[in-house]
């Protein structure tokens, strides 16, 4: 070998060894022949530990062994690109990897070995799973007004996507806390989680942290819980034994709060997975808690509405009888007079009777209209206005939608307003309107961009959500704001959704004294505009 070839080979070896990706050589029977520094970093094993070992050592015991099938394909000369699977590190934790596997040929062209380039995609897959989890949790929570059932389902969704086990506590009455659900990724260990609380001394039967989070309304996160901390935990030997058995490594305790009222607490813990919760995990847990709290609040409001509706129905039934009966009698006697049954009427008298008849029937029609309107009305939404920073609401809405847009391959842009711009409105309702509009834009945009912006002019702020989707036909521009209406059934099945988002957005906007309208060009996208007053007249806005 020439000196130049030797230098080139040494240079190539340095590139391979310095790569962040795992680059592994193996024989056609799966024996590892080479192992670079990137492989050691990703899998945790040294070259000395792995060279000469079977590549199947990296396959988790309970995971399907796809290695034999891959080796057969390599022997036939196939190249396998971007194959995503699960592998196991030296410490026993699982990671998601993307593999590119190629046959290696000798100078005569005969396939003698194979090379694998592996990239750790655990974080990306984790993000994808988290987004899918939030979407599924939203669907489950919106699927029923029995909040106990939906929260139990949500707890089972949270495990194992967010945590290895989950506990949901709900406030009953003013102070009593009820354990609604306990879920562990290993059904046989769920009993241990339940024992964690039942075996505590009576004075500590409800963990202090649950009360603390309920009182403060602030989440608490414990990124790393050491065995020493577990040993120092309060309680008797039985309690500490349960803690040791669960092997808790990290935990988050998140409040369930709706309209400023504490409803409960979600506790999420990591153990077997080896995960250590961070700020991103906490944001996801808090988003789950917000959605769950909304479901609880909606269920309670629904129960209240049912009771109020029954009372209203009883009231309307009584009023209907009390108003209609004498009014029908008046109209009936007027008809008798008009028919001349009691004697002939003079022309002026007949004219007066006709006026009685007309006024009576008009009043009867008004009563019917009022009763019909009252039956259609489900309830009343209160508005709580405060002075808010508009830029902060834009940022928060963008933080929720941006990862969803990214998962669909869309660019997402927020054009910020200066921090000094403020307005007086209901912040929760404004955020909900923006999220509804943004979610709709992301859902119906296949490629391109979704943009959120706002401008201040003439005492109003106009929020705009623009997308590069397929657009909306002119004849559908108003229909899209009708409850449950969607363009076509096939589209509904493809993108999913309830068909209520835009209807709710417009009704909330009008409640805040504003309006939502849309401009759209077929095949070029749509722009939804939310127009709100900066400082509304409360009486006028509420009347809207």
C-alpha positions in Angstrom: 0.0 0.0 0.0 1.4 3.4 -0.9 2.0 6.1 1.6 -0.8 8.2 0.1 -3.3 5.3 0.3 -2.2 4.7 3.8 -2.8 8.3 4.7 -6.2 8.2 3.0 -7.2 5.1 4.9 -6.0 6.6 8.2 -8.0 9.8 7.4 -11.1 7.7 6.7 -10.7 5.8 9.9 -10.4 9.1 11.8 -13.7 10.3 10.2 -15.5 7.1 11.1 -14.2 7.1 14.7 -15.0 10.8 15.1 -18.6 10.5 13.9 -21.4 11.2 16.3 -23.4 8.3 14.7 -22.7 4.7 15.5 -20.8 3.1 12.6 -20.6 -0.7 13.1 -19.1 -3.4 10.9 -20.5 -6.9 11.2 -20.1 -10.2 9.5 -23.0 -11.8 7.5 -23.8 -14.0 10.6 -24.2 -10.9 12.7 -20.9 -10.9 14.6 -19.6 -7.4 15.3 -16.3 -6.7 13.6 -15.8 -3.0 14.3 -17.2 -0.4 16.8 -16.5 3.3 16.6 -16.6 6.0 19.4 -20.1 7.1 18.2 -21.4 3.5 18.9 -19.9 3.6 22.4 -21.6 7.0 23.0 -25.0 5.8 21.7 -25.1 2.3 23.2 -22.8 2.7 26.2 -20.7 -0.4 25.4 -16.9 -0.1 24.6 -15.3 -1.7 21.5 -13.6 -4.2 23.8 -17.0 -5.3 25.1 -18.8 -5.6 21.7 -16.3 -6.8 19.1 -16.8 -10.5 18.6 -20.3 -10.3 20.1 -23.5 -10.9 18.2 -25.4 -7.7 17.0 -28.5 -9.2 18.6 -27.0 -8.2 22.0 -28.5 -4.8 21.3 -32.0 -6.0 20.7 -34.3 -5.8 23.8 -35.3 -9.3 25.0 -39.0 -8.6 24.5 -38.6 -6.9 21.1 -39.0 -8.8 17.8 -35.6 -9.9 16.5 -35.5 -8.5 13.0 -31.7 -9.2 12.6 -31.9 -12.5 10.8 -34.3 -11.1 8.2 -32.0 -8.0 7.7 -28.9 -10.3 7.3 -30.7 -12.3 4.6 -31.5 -9.1 2.7 -27.9 -7.9 3.0 -26.7 -11.3 1.6 -28.8 -10.6 -1.4 -27.1 -7.3 -1.9 -29.9 -5.1 -0.6 -29.2 -1.7 1.1 -31.6 -0.9 3.9 -32.1 2.8 4.5 -33.7 4.8 7.4 -35.0 1.7 9.2 -36.4 2.8 12.5 -36.4 0.4 15.4 -35.7 0.0 19.2 -32.3 -0.9 20.7 -31.0 -1.3 24.2 -28.1 0.5 25.9 -25.7 -1.1 28.3 -27.6 0.4 31.3 -30.8 -1.4 30.2 -32.6 1.7 28.9 -34.2 1.6 25.5 -33.5 4.0 22.7 -35.0 4.7 19.3 -32.6 4.5 16.4 -32.6 5.1 12.7 -30.4 2.5 10.8 -28.9 2.5 7.4 -27.4 -0.9 6.7 -25.3 -1.6 3.6 -23.5 -4.7 2.2 -19.7 -4.6 2.1 -18.0 -6.3 -0.9 -14.5 -7.5 -1.4 -12.3 -6.5 -4.4 -13.9 -9.3 -6.4 -17.4 -8.0 -5.7 -18.4 -10.7 -3.3 -20.5 -9.7 -0.3 -18.5 -10.5 2.8 -19.8 -8.2 5.5 -22.1 -5.4 6.3 -21.9 -1.9 7.8 -24.5 -0.2 10.0 -24.9 3.5 10.5 -27.1 4.2 13.6 -28.5 7.5 14.7 -30.2 8.1 18.0 -33.7 9.5 17.3 -35.1 9.0 20.8 -35.8 12.6 21.3 -37.6 13.0 18.0 -39.7 9.9 18.5 -40.4 11.0 22.1 -41.7 14.3 20.7 -43.9 12.5 18.1 -45.3 10.2 20.8 -46.0 13.2 23.1 -47.9 15.1 20.4 -49.9 12.0 19.5 -50.6 11.5 23.2 -51.9 15.1 23.6 -54.1 14.7 20.6 -55.5 11.4 21.7 -56.0 12.7 25.3 -57.9 15.7 23.9 -60.1 13.3 21.9 -60.7 11.1 24.9 -61.5 14.1 27.2 -63.9 15.5 24.6 -65.6 12.2 24.1 -67.7 12.2 27.2 -69.1 14.4 29.9 -68.5 11.7 32.5 -65.2 13.2 33.7 -64.3 10.3 36.0 -64.3 7.9 33.1 -62.4 10.3 30.8 -59.8 11.0 33.5 -59.2 7.3 34.1 -58.7 6.9 30.3 -56.3 9.8 30.3 -54.3 8.3 33.1 -53.9 5.1 31.1 -52.9 7.2 28.1 -50.2 8.9 30.2 -48.6 5.6 30.9 -46.1 4.8 29.4 -46.0 7.8 27.0 -45.3 10.4 29.8 -44.4 8.3 32.8 -44.1 4.8 34.2 -47.0 5.4 36.6 -49.7 8.0 37.2 -52.0 8.9 40.1 -54.9 11.3 39.8 -56.4 12.9 43.0 -59.6 14.9 42.8 -60.9 17.4 45.4 -64.3 16.5 46.8 -66.1 19.2 48.7 -63.9 21.8 50.3 -61.0 19.7 51.6 -61.4 16.0 51.0 -59.2 14.4 48.4 -60.3 11.3 46.6 -57.9 9.0 44.7 -59.6 8.7 41.3 -57.1 6.5 39.5 -53.8 4.7 39.9 -52.0 3.3 36.8 -48.7 1.5 36.4 -47.1 0.4 33.1 -46.8 -3.0 34.8 -50.3 -4.0 35.9 -48.9 -6.3 38.6 -47.2 -3.3 40.2 -50.2 -1.1 40.3 -51.0 -2.5 43.7 -47.6 -1.3 44.9 -48.5 2.3 43.9 -51.7 2.0 45.8 -49.9 0.6 48.8 -47.5 3.6 48.7 -50.3 5.7 50.1 -52.3 3.2 52.1 -49.3 2.1 54.1 -48.5 5.6 55.3 -49.1 6.6 58.9 -52.6 8.1 59.3 -51.1 11.6 59.9 -49.5 11.4 56.5 -52.1 9.5 54.6 -52.4 12.3 52.0 -48.9 13.4 50.9 -47.9 16.9 51.9 -46.9 17.6 48.3 -50.4 17.1 47.0 -51.8 19.6 49.5 -49.0 22.0 48.7 -49.6 21.9 45.0 -53.3 22.3 45.5 -52.8 25.4 47.8 -50.2 27.1 45.6 -51.5 26.1 42.2 -47.9 25.6 41.1 -46.4 22.4 39.7 -43.4 20.7 41.3 -40.8 18.7 39.5 -38.2 16.4 40.9 -35.7 15.6 38.0 -33.7 13.1 40.0 -34.7 11.2 43.1 -31.7 9.3 44.6 -31.9 6.1 46.6 -30.6 8.0 49.5 -33.6 10.4 49.3 -36.0 7.5 49.2 -34.4 6.0 52.3 -34.8 9.3 54.2 -38.5 9.6 53.2 -40.9 9.9 56.1 -42.9 6.9 57.2 -42.4 3.5 58.6 -40.3 0.6 57.3 -43.3 -0.8 55.3 -43.6 2.6 53.5 -39.9 2.8 52.7 -40.0 -0.8 51.4 -42.7 0.1 48.9 -40.7 3.1 47.8 -37.6 0.9 47.2 -39.7 -1.6 45.3 -41.1 1.1 43.0 -37.6 2.4 42.2 -38.8 6.0 41.6 -36.1 8.0 39.8 -38.1 11.2 38.9 -41.5 12.7 39.5 -43.8 15.6 38.6 -46.9 16.8 40.5 -49.2 19.0 38.5 -52.4 20.8 39.6 -55.7 20.6 37.9 -57.1 24.1 37.9 -60.1 25.6 36.1 -61.2 29.2 36.3 -58.9 29.7 39.2 -60.4 26.8 41.2 -58.3 23.8 42.3 -59.9 20.6 41.1 -57.2 18.0 41.8 -53.6 16.9 41.2 -51.9 14.6 38.7 -48.8 12.8 39.9 -46.4 11.3 37.3 -43.4 9.2 38.1 -40.6 7.6 36.2 -38.9 4.4 37.4 -38.2 1.4 35.1 -37.8 3.5 32.0 -34.8 5.4 33.6 -36.2 8.7 32.5 -35.5 11.9 34.3 -38.1 14.6 33.8 -37.1 18.0 32.6 -38.8 21.3 31.7 -40.2 20.0 28.5 -41.8 17.1 30.2 -43.3 19.5 32.8 -44.8 21.6 30.0 -46.4 18.6 28.4 -47.8 17.4 31.8 -49.2 20.9 32.5 -50.9 21.0 29.1 -52.4 17.6 29.8 -53.6 18.9 33.2 -55.1 22.1 31.6 -57.1 19.9 29.2 -58.2 17.5 31.9 -59.2 20.4 34.2 -61.3 21.8 31.4 -63.0 18.4 31.0 -63.8 18.3 34.7 -65.1 21.8 34.7 -67.2 21.2 31.6 -68.7 18.1 33.2 -69.6 19.9 36.3 -71.1 22.8 34.3 -73.0 20.3 32.3 -74.5 18.8 35.5 -75.3 22.2 36.7 -76.9 23.1 33.3 -79.0 19.9 33.5 -80.3 21.0 36.9 -80.8 24.6 35.7 -82.4 23.4 32.5 -84.9 21.3 34.4 -85.8 24.2 36.6 -86.1 26.4 33.5 -88.3 23.8 31.8 -90.5 23.6 34.9 -90.7 27.4 35.0 -91.5 27.7 31.3 -94.1 25.1 31.5 -95.9 27.0 34.3 -95.5 30.3 32.6 -96.7 28.9 29.4 -99.9 27.8 31.0 -100.3 30.9 33.1 -99.7 33.2 30.1 -101.4 31.3 27.3 -104.5 30.3 29.2 -105.8 33.9 29.9 -104.5 35.1 26.5 -106.3 32.3 24.7 -109.4 33.2 26.6 -109.1 36.8 25.6 -108.7 35.9 21.9 -111.6 33.4 22.2 -114.0 35.9 23.6 -112.9 38.4 20.9 -113.6 35.8 18.3 -117.1 35.3 19.8 -117.8 39.0 19.7 -116.5 39.2 16.1 -118.8 36.3 15.1 -121.8 38.2 16.5 -122.9 35.4 18.8 -123.6 37.8 21.6 -125.3 40.3 19.2 -124.5 42.4 16.2 -121.6 44.9 16.6 -121.4 48.4 15.4 -118.6 49.1 12.9 -116.5 50.9 15.4 -117.0 48.1 18.0 -116.0 45.5 15.3 -112.8 47.5 14.6 -111.9 47.5 18.3 -112.5 43.7 18.5 -110.2 43.2 15.5 -107.5 45.2 17.2 -107.9 43.0 20.3 -107.6 39.9 18.1 -104.5 41.2 16.3 -102.8 42.4 19.5 -103.6 39.1 21.2 -102.3 37.0 18.4 -99.2 39.1 18.2 -98.6 38.8 21.9 -99.1 35.0 21.6 -96.5 34.9 18.9 -94.0 36.9 21.0 -94.5 34.4 23.9 -93.9 31.5 21.5 -90.7 33.1 20.2 -89.4 33.8 23.7 -90.1 30.2 24.8 -88.4 28.9 21.6 -85.3 31.1 22.2 -85.2 30.0 25.9 -85.3 26.3 24.9 -82.4 26.8 22.5 -80.2 28.6 24.9 -78.0 26.1 26.8 -76.6 28.5 29.3 -74.5 31.6 29.8 -70.7 32.1 29.5 -69.3 34.7 31.9 -66.6 37.1 30.8 -63.7 38.0 33.1 -61.7 40.9 31.7 -58.3 41.8 32.9 -55.5 43.9 31.4 -53.1 41.6 29.5 -49.9 41.8 27.4 -50.9 40.7 23.9 -47.4 39.6 23.0 -47.4 37.0 25.9 -50.7 35.5 24.7 -49.3 35.2 21.1 -46.2 33.6 22.4 -48.1 31.1 24.5 -50.4 30.1 21.7 -47.5 29.7 19.4 -45.7 27.5 21.9 -48.6 25.1 22.0 -49.1 24.9 18.2 -45.5 25.1 16.9 -44.6 21.4 17.7 -47.8 20.2 16.1 -47.0 22.2 13.0 -43.5 20.8 13.0 -44.7 17.3 13.3 -46.6 17.8 10.0 -43.6 19.3 8.3 -45.0 22.9 8.3 -43.2 26.1 9.0 -44.8 28.1 11.8 -44.1 31.8 12.4 -45.3 34.2 15.1 -44.8 37.9 14.3 -44.6 39.5 17.7 -46.1 42.7 18.9 -44.1 45.1 21.1 -44.3 44.0 24.8 -45.9 47.4 25.6 -49.1 46.6 23.7 -51.9 45.8 26.2 -55.6 45.2 26.0 -58.4 44.5 28.4 -60.2 41.3 27.6 -60.7 37.7 28.9 -57.3 36.2 28.4 -58.5 32.6 28.6 -61.1 33.1 25.9 -58.7 35.0 23.7 -56.2 32.2 24.0 -58.9 29.6 23.2 -59.9 31.5 20.1 -56.4 31.7 18.8 -55.7 28.1 19.5 -58.9 27.1 17.7 -57.9 29.1 14.7 -54.3 27.9 14.7 -55.3 24.3 15.1 -57.7 24.5 12.3 -55.0 26.1 10.1 -52.5 23.4 10.9 -55.1 20.6 10.4 -56.0 21.7 6.9 -52.6 22.7 5.6 -50.7 19.9 3.9 -47.5 21.8 3.2 -46.1 25.2 3.5 -46.6 27.6 6.4 -48.9 28.7 9.1 -48.4 32.3 10.4 -49.8 34.1 13.5 -49.6 37.9 13.6 -51.4 40.9 15.1 -51.7 44.6 14.4 -52.9 47.5 16.5 -55.1 50.1 14.8 -58.0 52.4 15.6 -58.5 51.2 19.1 -58.6 47.6 18.1 -56.3 44.6 17.7 -56.6 42.4 14.7 -55.1 38.9 15.1 -54.5 37.1 11.8 -53.9 33.3 11.3 -52.8 32.6 7.7 -52.1 29.3 6.1 -51.1 27.9 2.7 -53.7 25.2 2.7 -56.2 24.3 0.0 -58.4 27.3 0.6 -62.2 27.5 1.1 -64.8 27.7 -1.7 -66.7 31.0 -1.6 -70.0 29.3 -1.0 -68.6 27.7 2.2 -67.1 30.8 3.8 -70.0 31.3 6.2 -71.0 27.7 6.6 -67.7 26.8 8.2 -68.7 28.7 11.3 -71.8 26.6 11.7 -71.7 23.9 14.5 -70.6 20.5 13.2 -70.4 21.6 9.6 -67.5 20.5 7.5 -66.8 20.7 3.8 -67.2 17.0 3.0 -67.5 13.8 4.8 -64.3 12.3 3.3 -62.3 15.3 4.5 -63.8 14.8 8.0 -62.6 11.3 8.1 -59.1 12.2 6.9 -58.4 15.0 9.3 -60.7 14.2 12.1 -62.2 16.8 14.5 -65.6 17.6 15.9 -66.4 20.5 13.6 -67.0 22.9 16.5 -63.7 24.9 16.6 -64.6 27.8 14.3 -68.2 28.0 15.7 -66.8 28.3 19.2 -64.2 30.8 18.1 -66.8 33.1 16.5 -69.2 32.9 19.4 -66.5 33.7 21.9 -65.2 36.6 19.8 -68.7 38.1 19.8 -69.0 37.6 23.5 -65.8 39.7 23.8 -67.2 42.4 21.6 -65.4 41.4 18.5 -65.8 39.2 15.4 -64.1 36.5 13.4 -64.1 36.5 9.6 -62.2 34.7 6.9 -60.7 35.5 3.5 -59.7 32.6 1.3 -58.4 31.8 -2.2 -58.8 28.4 -3.6 -55.5 26.4 -3.6 -53.6 29.4 -2.1 -54.7 29.4 1.5 -56.9 31.2 4.0 -56.6 34.0 6.5 -58.8 34.1 9.6 -59.0 37.5 11.3 -60.0 38.0 15.0 -61.0 41.6 15.5 -61.3 42.7 19.1 -61.5 46.1 20.9 -58.5 47.1 23.0 -60.7 48.6 25.8 -64.3 47.4 25.2 -67.4 48.9 26.6 -68.4 46.1 29.0 -72.2 46.6 28.6 -72.0 46.7 24.8 -69.6 43.8 24.6 -71.6 41.6 26.9 -74.8 42.4 25.1 -73.2 41.1 21.9 
